[in-house]
Amino acid sequence: MIRNLSLYVFLLFTTQLLAQQTVGLFENTPEAYNGYTLFSSNETTYLIDNCGAIVNTWQSAYQPGNSVYLLENGTLLRTARIPGAFSGGGIGGRIELFSWEGSLLWAYEHANFDYHHHHDIEPLPNGNFLLVAWERMSPTDAIANGRNPEGMETDGVWPEQIIEIEMQGTDQAVWVWEWHLRDHLVQDFDSTKDNFGIITDHPELVNFNFPNGDTNPDWNHVNAISYNAHLNQIAISAHRFNEIWIIDHSTTTAEAAGHSGGQSGKGGDLLYRWGNPLAYDRGTTSDQELFSQHDIRWIPEGHPFEGQLMVYNNQKFGDQSAVDIWSPPINSDQNYNLIENQPYGPDELTWTYTNPDLFSSRISGAHTLPNDNILICEGVKGKFTEVTLAGEMVWSYINPVSRNSGPVAQGNDPGVNSTFRVTRYTADYSAFTGRDLTPGDPVELNPFTHDCTISTITATVPQRSLSTLFIKNTLVEEVLFVINEEQQLVDIKVFNGMGKMVLQSNSEEETIALPMTYLPNGMYFVLAKNLSNEFKSLGKIIKM
């Protein structure tokens, strides 16, 4: 595999400057992945290099609403906030397309009395994009569909819609595919109304009266959408349900309104859900895994956890967040496996990262990088960090842009610098072909003088050669044995369930022995790395 390995970066600050620094680049080590980082704050979208220098900006007349994407052709697809007949967290309503040079090429407002875009959009390989929107359901209509009248305000209920948009002209759009949550409900409140059924018998449907007693019309509060081209499936983050849902995109709009059709044969019903089995009466509060999560993503091919799902788990430990990765169980028919009367698996995570300072009560996100590191956005703090799979922080930046006043001077507190999400693009991303990437000034005003040099080295990295490395005993009493058939020098690390490294060994022995006598009983995760800086998850073990 050929990779661009980067960044031999040396960053020096004086002790005095370190004591005063409040924003901008804090850390950039040789282990960070070299690229260009995109984030939207206030009406401006910024693209910065790994030293925090501005490479490009785009100016809108609107506040973000909330996600932003740099497309392969160098155009910027951006959401924007506009007023309308709906109001709530993450409100958007307008989608804009800018040229690299900053000219507005196209704009469309998905907002009227009946619906209003919010939070996220998702570019598709065919040039279209998906958007999430609230859809109005009147109190009368909601009651007819089985909603408990005590669980509503005068605005009724706003189930989600997902629309695939094809851009036309400079301000036109065609809806080429639709999915509406209102077509996939179940309720056990009133047998005389539509959608009546036994909740636990229908995990493919959404309980219209969950969460119990919640009268907020923003019933689901979907805050993220992700598309998997290989599966032709859509994943969404249902915030108020503390769940991730997956639906089939291979359906027609008519099939998406029903319960059959598409590659799955299930129409627009949920193919998979995870995070809170209480939502479909197959668990209790003790089974909950997701807590106000954001930014669902499939992990791309080439990563050690490829094909798995990842979220920023905002309130996993109350006032401490985590980034969680898990592998949905697939059966022999390539469908999501579900045992009768049991919740969807898995029971355990593949990988998790947290630290005592990692916390954002809302927004936020995380995504993988080509060197297997993970870029994390602590949204409320406007803090962006890159960590390795071993949990080491290798890049750190704080957004200098105040939502109220724009960029602040170094040494000042930006106040409200919240950032919905941040994305790092590779240096060889096609959007940058033929573009002037000369770094300018830092985003912050009156920046400190510092030395930050990025050298990009192209190197040939051997094909992953960790395929013959595996765990001999997954049930461990005193010693964990890892078989290293190629007898290459490898770094083995063991992490506990909180993501803390508890054991490490560097060895080229054919059988690597790691003593675990002193560790408490429980579940652990094992990660390996070779000299080519290639990672492999060896799986989980149980210390007995």
MARZA-308351 format. One record per residue (C-alpha): y, z, x. Coordinates in steps of 0.05 Angstrom, whole numbers, plus 5000, padded with zeros to 4 digits. Each point is the difference from the previous one (the first is absolute). Layout:
REM MARZA-308351
YZX ...
This chain:
REM MARZA-308351
500050005000 506849815027 505550504988 507150105021 500150665036 506850275008 504750395020 501050325061 506050404977 504050525038 504850414958 504550515034 504950484967 503850555035 498550714978 506950044969 499049384959 493250214976 503150644974 505149604959 496049414976 499149954925 498249284985 497349365030 494449935051 496950645024 493649765033 497049345023 493850065044 495649475032 494850134946 504749774944 499049314971 505649525018 503049654941 505849994951 501050534947 502949854931 503150504953 505149984944 505450524993 506249974957 501749264986 497949795070 493049825025 499050115075 495149695050 499850395065 495949955064 496050575031 506350265035 503750064935 504649415013 501949554941 496849315001 502349784931 503150274936 500449754928 505650214953 499150064925 504950214946 494750484972 496650655020 492649915017 495250064943 495550135042 495349575043 501949445048 495849485037 501349505056 496049384981 496549545049 505449464995 505550495020 502850134930 501050704975 497250204932 503650614975 500350434938 506650254972 502250544952 503749804936 501550404937 496549844935 496550284939 495250425044 501650555049 495550365048 498050125072 499049365040 503849564952 501249295023 500649414953 502549455047 496349615054 503849615053 498049495053 504549935062 499749505057 499350265071 507549885008 501550434938 501549494946 497550174930 495049464982 497250264935 500850604954 496450204936 501050594954 493750274968 503650474954 501650014926 498850464940 492449895003 498550065074 503150195067 497349915071 499450615044 497850225069 495949445031 498349275005 494449665039 500449305032 493949574989 496949465046 501849454949 507550155006 500450394935 500750754996 497650574955 504850504970 499150664963 504250154938 500750504945 498449714931 502850324938 495350274947 503750294940 497950694972 497149664939 496049515042 497750565046 497550434943 496249414971 496649935068 497950735000 505650365036 501050734981 506950024967 501550665037 499149625065 506149554990 507549995002 504349544958 499349455052 492649954984 495449835059 500749505057 493249735020 499949565062 499949245003 498249595062 502949295001 498749445050 506649645010 501149295024 507149895025 503749394974 507049745013 505050525022 499350494943 493949814959 492950264999 493549824965 494950534982 493449705022 495550614989 500750654962 496450664994 502150544950 497550715003 500850074925 493849554993 495650505037 500850674966 495350534973 501650634961 496150564967 505850304962 499649634933 493849644975 504149624949 504249655052 498749445049 496550115066 496050604977 494150185044 496850515046 504250045063 494350155048 496249394974 505749535018 502350085072 502149274998 505550194949 506150445006 500650634958 506349904958 501250764995 499450185073 503250385032 499650494942 506850234976 504149525043 505349694956 503449585053 500349284975 498849775072 492850164986 496449715060 505649925051 496549475041 503650015067 496149495042 496049374993 495549665051 496049354999 493449855034 499349245008 492750045021 498050394938 505549714955 501350704975 506250424989 500850735018 505450434970 502250725010 500550374934 504450585022 499850444938 492449924996 499250165075 495449405002 499049325031 497849454952 497049325017 500049414952 497449285003 505149465015 495049434992 500750034924 504249564956 505650354962 495749984938 494150315037 504650535031 501750224929 492650124984 493850335028 496049415027 501249405045 502149905072 495750095062 498550714980 498149824928 504450594977 506449634982 506150445011 496450674997 500250465061 494949805052 500950635040 504250644999 500550585048 503950625013 499550424937 493649964958 503150494951 503949394974 493649724970 496450664985 495149965058 502850565042 504550615003 506450175038 495850215059 497549275007 507049725008 501249635066 506849664989 506550364987 506249584982 497749455048 503749365020 498849335034 492849814987 497449475050 493649665019 498950055075 499749305031 494449675038 499450195074 501850744990 494450525010 500850184926 500749294975 499049904925 501350734984 505950284960 505850415026 505750404967 505550475019 497750634964 506750334987 498450704976 492850075024 501250705028 505950184955 505749955050 496049605051 498149264994 494249605029 498049285011 493049904972 494949455009 493649934959 494549494988 498549824927 492549984988 497449294988 493249844970 495449415015 503749574949 506550115039 502850414942 502750705004 494250484993 500350524945 494550494983 499250164926 504250604979 502650085071 507049845028 501349425047 498850165073 500650135055 499650755004 503050015070 505449645039 498749545058 506350225037 506150424988 506350175037 504850574990 504350495038 504150604979 506549605001 497349404961 502950044931 503649594948 499750214927 501049284976 500449265022 497049895071 494349575027 495549805058 496849385027 495549805058 502349615061 496149495042 498650515055 496850454947 505850494998 503250204934 507449964983 502250554953 506350064958 502050704978 504449734945 504550584981 501550155074 501049265018 495350155058 495449465029 494450185048 494249625031 493650385015 493449825032 493450114964 499350615044 506350294969 504749905059 507249824983 502349405042 506449764965 505250374960 506449794965 504750314948 503949544953 507450075017 502449704934 502950454946 499049754929 507050234986 504049765060 495849535043 498350115074 502350665029 502250165071 494750285047 500050764997 501750014926 495350154942 499149374957 498750434939 496449564949 496449505045 493849944958 495849375012 494949744950 495649675052 500149705070 496149415029 498749795072 498949255012 496749735062 504349675053 496249344988 500750024924 501549304975 506650224969 502950085070 498349305025 506349665023 504450614981 505050345045 497150695012 505250235050 500750754989 506950254979 502750704993 496250584971 500850134926 503750665011 507450025019 502250275068 492949985027 497950395061 499049605063 492649975018 495149585038 494849664957 496449405028 494649614965 495449565041 494949594961 493749845039 495049514972 493150205021 492949784984 496350584970 492449984999 496549944934 498750674969 493950275036 499150654961 494749724953 494450345039 503450684998 497450454945 498650714979 492850245010 500350634956 504850034941 497550714984 502050425059 498050715016 502350105072 500949325035 502549324975 496649425035 503449325004 495849415025 503849545048 495149435012 504749585044 501850625041 507349814999 505450525011 502050254932 504650544972 496750384944 504350444955 497850454942 504950184944 499350534946 501349864927 507550135010 500649455052 500650485059 496349815064 495150565017 495649685054 500749455051 495649695054 500749425050 493349745023 496049395019 493250334991 494949664957 499450644958 506550384993 499150734981 505750374967 498950754990 502250244931 497250714999 506950324998 502649574943 499650254928 495249684951 502749424960 501549255002 502849645061 501949295017 498349655066 504349465032 498649605063 504649605046 498349575061 504049765060 502649414960 503350504953 495449774944 498350524947 493950114958 498650514947 493050275012 499950334932 499650714976 495450575020 498350684970 499950625044 494950484972 
